[in-house]
Amino acid sequence: MIQDRFSRPIRDLRISVTDKCNFRCPYCMPIEIFGEDYQYSPKSDVLTFEEIERLAGLFARCGAEKIRLTGGEPLLRRDLPILVKMLAAIPGIKDIALTTNAWFLPQHAVKLKAAGLCRVTVSLDSLDDQVFQKMNGRGYGVARVLEGIDAAIAAGLMPIKVNVVVKRGDNDHTLLDLVRRFKGSGVIPRFIEYMDVGNRNQWRLDHVVPSREIVAAIDAEMPLEPVDPAYRGEVAARYRFRDGSGEIGVISSITQPFCGDCTRGRLSTDGKLVTCLFATGGTDLRTPLRDGATDDALIEIIASAWSARTDRYSEERAARPPEASRKIEMYQIGG
């Protein structure tokens, strides 16, 4: 097991399997920039399934126990269940999850479950069609995403979490509707403070709805009580309904940073180890992998990068405005 300079181990590996996405959410891939002629990474730059499997196995040897497949939209990667099956066979991997916009889940949920996928997290920023159409940048309606959630429930990909990026003035007025919709269903809404990820979303602090404000609004109608974290490094602060009908979570990267317990490494679409969501760069693993490096040599590269890690961007942001820097885009390394 390796640790960084703040004694944080690597337990979670997020793998971006594609930089392609069918949505154009303004906080990730605004359509004004990522239009119809946008050129995604060439196929030769993207890790193959065999390369992902090998690297994931090496990360497992370094202590990773959980894998999350991300994108872009990961279900745009052809034959994804094959990759899931490959990853599920890696010794030491205890959990495989998927973050998706659910648009393609109805046709893939059963195959993914059979391949070894444990659970899914669905991105859904509002149940209001007009709000959702604006926030996905494509004019897509909510109904198909709900079909995807129902398909995941039927396939047994539980627990299902619904990630809601909350932006003041855009969707903050629709949050209670979403809580009411999923209360008692086993689906867990998680509200994410609007973050300054990437370089394209024109983030400002006044766009942020503090999580304490969200919890207070929900608690006023549907009383809540806090739940202890299930494990070190759990991203969401959890609250359960006092009537026993489920729970919600809030992710407070802006107002209550949790860098101190971060155990997440990220493998980008083009094979870089990225040690923070707000990183400006990463460590190239694809080149030595394709040049014939041994497993031990690759583990040394991984261990060296992780052991030098000092990332705590959100804590530094909370203390003082960070210096302007060009960060890696979220669609390249997942959320």
C-alpha positions in Angstrom: 0.0 0.0 0.0 1.3 3.4 -0.9 0.5 6.7 0.8 0.9 10.4 -0.2 2.6 13.1 1.9 -0.5 13.5 4.0 -0.7 9.7 4.7 -3.6 9.3 2.3 -3.7 5.9 0.7 -5.0 5.2 -2.8 -8.3 3.3 -2.3 -10.5 4.5 -5.2 -9.6 4.5 -8.8 -11.8 6.5 -11.2 -11.3 5.5 -14.9 -12.4 7.7 -17.7 -13.1 5.3 -20.5 -14.1 8.0 -23.1 -14.0 11.8 -23.4 -17.2 11.6 -25.6 -20.6 12.7 -24.2 -24.0 13.1 -25.7 -24.9 15.9 -23.2 -23.5 19.4 -23.2 -23.8 20.4 -19.6 -22.6 24.0 -19.2 -20.4 23.2 -16.2 -18.5 20.5 -18.1 -18.9 20.6 -21.9 -20.7 23.9 -22.8 -22.1 23.6 -26.3 -20.7 26.9 -27.4 -17.3 25.4 -27.2 -18.0 21.7 -27.7 -20.1 22.0 -30.9 -21.0 19.4 -33.6 -17.5 19.8 -35.1 -15.6 19.2 -31.9 -12.8 16.7 -32.3 -12.5 14.1 -29.5 -9.4 12.2 -28.7 -8.2 10.0 -31.6 -8.7 6.3 -31.0 -5.0 5.8 -30.9 -4.7 8.0 -27.8 -7.4 6.2 -25.9 -6.5 3.3 -23.6 -7.6 -0.1 -24.9 -9.6 -2.4 -22.6 -6.5 -4.6 -22.2 -4.4 -1.6 -21.2 -7.1 -0.4 -18.7 -7.2 -3.9 -17.2 -3.5 -4.1 -16.8 -3.2 -0.7 -15.2 -6.2 -1.3 -12.9 -4.5 -4.5 -11.7 -1.4 -2.6 -10.8 -3.4 0.0 -9.0 -5.0 -2.8 -7.0 -1.6 -4.0 -6.1 -0.9 -0.5 -4.7 -4.0 -0.6 -2.5 -7.0 0.4 -4.7 -10.1 -1.6 -3.9 -12.9 0.3 -5.7 -13.2 1.2 -9.3 -15.6 3.8 -10.8 -16.0 4.0 -14.6 -16.6 7.5 -15.8 -16.3 9.7 -18.9 -17.5 11.7 -20.7 -20.4 9.4 -20.9 -19.0 5.9 -20.3 -21.9 4.1 -22.0 -20.7 5.6 -25.3 -17.7 3.3 -25.1 -18.6 0.3 -27.2 -18.8 -3.1 -25.4 -18.4 -1.7 -22.0 -19.7 -4.8 -20.3 -16.6 -6.7 -21.6 -14.4 -4.2 -19.7 -16.5 -4.6 -16.6 -16.1 -8.3 -16.7 -12.3 -7.9 -17.1 -12.1 -5.6 -14.1 -14.3 -7.7 -11.9 -11.8 -10.5 -12.2 -8.9 -8.5 -10.8 -7.8 -9.7 -7.3 -8.4 -7.1 -4.6 -11.1 -5.2 -6.4 -14.2 -5.3 -4.2 -16.5 -2.8 -5.9 -17.1 -1.5 -9.4 -19.5 1.4 -10.0 -20.5 3.5 -13.0 -21.3 7.2 -13.3 -23.7 7.9 -16.2 -26.3 10.3 -17.5 -28.5 7.1 -17.8 -29.5 7.9 -21.4 -28.4 4.5 -22.6 -29.0 2.5 -19.4 -32.3 0.9 -20.5 -30.4 -1.2 -23.1 -27.3 -1.8 -21.1 -28.3 -2.3 -17.4 -28.9 -6.0 -17.5 -25.7 -6.8 -19.4 -23.6 -4.6 -17.0 -25.0 -6.3 -14.0 -24.3 -9.7 -15.4 -20.7 -8.6 -16.2 -20.1 -7.7 -12.6 -21.1 -4.0 -12.2 -22.2 -3.4 -8.6 -24.0 -0.1 -8.7 -24.6 3.1 -10.7 -24.6 6.8 -10.0 -26.9 8.9 -12.3 -26.4 12.5 -13.1 -29.7 14.3 -13.0 -29.8 18.0 -12.2 -33.6 18.6 -12.2 -36.9 16.9 -12.7 -38.3 20.0 -14.3 -38.1 19.4 -18.1 -37.3 23.0 -19.0 -34.6 23.3 -16.3 -33.1 19.9 -17.3 -33.1 20.8 -21.0 -31.2 23.9 -20.3 -28.7 22.2 -18.0 -28.0 19.3 -20.3 -27.4 21.7 -23.2 -29.2 19.4 -25.7 -32.9 20.0 -24.9 -33.2 16.4 -23.7 -36.2 15.6 -21.5 -36.2 13.9 -18.1 -38.4 10.9 -19.0 -35.6 8.9 -20.6 -33.2 9.4 -17.6 -36.0 8.1 -15.3 -36.4 5.1 -17.6 -32.7 4.5 -17.2 -32.9 4.7 -13.4 -35.9 2.2 -13.4 -33.8 -0.1 -15.6 -30.9 0.0 -13.2 -33.3 -0.8 -10.3 -34.8 -3.7 -12.2 -31.3 -5.0 -12.9 -30.3 -4.8 -9.3 -27.6 -2.1 -9.6 -28.2 -0.8 -6.1 -27.9 1.4 -4.3 -28.5 4.0 -7.0 -27.3 7.5 -6.3 -28.5 10.6 -8.2 -25.9 13.3 -8.5 -27.4 16.8 -8.7 -25.0 19.7 -9.4 -26.7 22.7 -7.8 -26.2 26.1 -9.4 -27.9 29.2 -7.9 -30.5 30.7 -10.2 -30.5 27.6 -12.5 -31.9 24.6 -10.6 -31.9 25.4 -6.9 -35.6 26.0 -6.9 -36.3 22.5 -8.1 -34.4 20.4 -5.5 -37.3 19.6 -3.2 -39.3 18.1 -6.1 -36.4 15.8 -6.7 -36.2 14.7 -3.1 -40.0 14.1 -3.0 -39.7 12.0 -6.1 -37.1 9.6 -4.8 -38.0 9.6 -1.1 -38.9 6.0 -0.1 -37.6 4.5 -3.4 -34.2 3.4 -2.3 -32.6 6.0 -4.7 -30.3 8.4 -2.9 -30.2 12.0 -4.1 -26.8 13.7 -3.6 -26.5 17.5 -4.0 -23.1 18.8 -5.2 -22.0 22.3 -4.6 -21.2 24.0 -8.0 -17.4 23.6 -8.4 -14.7 25.4 -10.5 -13.8 22.3 -12.4 -12.0 22.6 -15.8 -11.7 25.9 -17.5 -14.9 26.5 -19.4 -17.8 27.0 -16.9 -17.1 30.6 -15.8 -17.5 29.7 -12.2 -18.2 32.3 -9.6 -18.6 31.9 -5.8 -22.1 33.5 -6.0 -23.2 30.5 -8.2 -22.7 28.2 -5.2 -25.6 27.1 -3.0 -24.0 26.0 0.3 -24.9 22.5 1.3 -26.0 23.7 4.7 -28.7 25.8 2.9 -29.8 22.7 0.9 -30.0 20.5 4.0 -32.0 23.2 5.9 -34.5 23.5 3.1 -35.1 19.7 2.9 -35.2 19.4 6.7 -37.9 22.0 7.0 -40.3 19.8 5.0 -38.9 16.3 5.5 -37.0 16.2 8.8 -33.4 14.8 8.6 -30.8 13.6 11.0 -27.1 13.1 10.3 -25.5 9.7 9.5 -22.0 8.7 10.4 -19.6 8.2 7.5 -19.5 4.6 6.3 -15.7 4.7 5.6 -12.8 7.1 5.7 -12.8 9.3 2.6 -16.6 9.1 2.0 -17.2 12.2 -0.2 -20.8 12.9 0.7 -22.1 14.0 4.1 -25.2 11.8 4.7 -28.5 12.5 6.3 -31.4 10.1 6.7 -35.1 11.0 6.9 -36.3 10.7 10.5 -39.3 8.7 9.3 -36.9 6.0 8.0 -37.8 6.4 4.3 -34.3 6.8 3.0 -31.5 9.3 2.9 -29.8 12.2 1.0 -26.2 13.3 0.7 -24.4 16.6 0.2 -21.0 17.1 -1.4 -19.5 20.3 0.0 -16.2 20.8 -1.9 -16.6 24.6 -1.7 -17.8 25.3 1.8 -16.6 22.2 3.7 -13.6 20.8 1.8 -12.7 17.1 2.5 -9.2 17.0 0.9 -7.8 15.5 4.1 -9.4 12.2 3.5 -9.2 12.0 -0.3 -8.2 8.5 -1.4 -9.1 8.9 -5.1 -6.8 8.5 -8.0 -7.9 9.2 -11.6 -6.9 7.5 -14.8 -7.6 9.7 -17.8 -8.9 8.6 -21.1 -5.4 8.9 -22.6 -3.6 7.1 -19.8 -2.5 9.7 -17.3 -2.6 9.2 -13.5 -4.3 12.4 -12.2 -4.2 12.9 -8.4 -6.8 15.6 -8.0 -10.1 16.6 -9.7 -8.6 20.2 -10.0 -5.2 19.1 -11.3 -3.3 20.9 -14.0 -1.6 17.8 -15.3 -0.9 14.1 -14.7 1.7 11.4 -14.9 1.9 9.6 -18.2 1.4 5.8 -17.9 0.4 5.1 -21.5 3.8 5.8 -23.0 5.8 3.5 -20.8 3.0 0.9 -21.0 3.2 0.8 -24.8 7.0 1.0 -24.7 7.1 -2.4 -22.9 7.6 -1.4 -19.3 7.3 -4.2 -16.8 4.7 -4.3 -14.1 7.2 -3.5 -11.5 8.4 -0.5 -13.5 4.9 0.8 -13.9 4.1 0.3 -10.2 7.2 2.4 -9.4 5.9 5.2 -11.6 2.5 5.0 -9.9 4.0 4.8 -6.4 6.4 7.7 -7.1 3.6 10.0 -8.4 1.2 9.1 -5.5 3.9 9.3 -2.7 4.8 12.8 -3.9 1.1 13.9 -3.8 0.3 17.0 -1.8 -3.0 18.0 -3.5 -5.5 19.8 -1.4 -7.0 22.3 -3.9 -10.4 22.7 -2.2 -8.8 23.5 1.2 -6.5 26.0 -0.4 -9.4 27.6 -2.3 -11.3 28.0 1.0 -8.3 29.7 2.6 -7.6 32.0 -0.3 -8.5 32.4 -3.9 -6.2 30.0 -5.9 -3.9 31.3 -8.6 -5.3 31.0 -12.1 -4.2 27.8 -13.8 -5.3 25.7 -16.6 -6.9 22.6 -15.1 -7.7 19.3 -16.8 -11.2 19.2 -18.1 -13.7 17.1 -16.1 -14.8 15.1 -19.1 -11.3 13.7 -19.4 -11.0 12.5 -15.8 -14.6 12.0 -14.6 -16.2 13.8 -11.7 
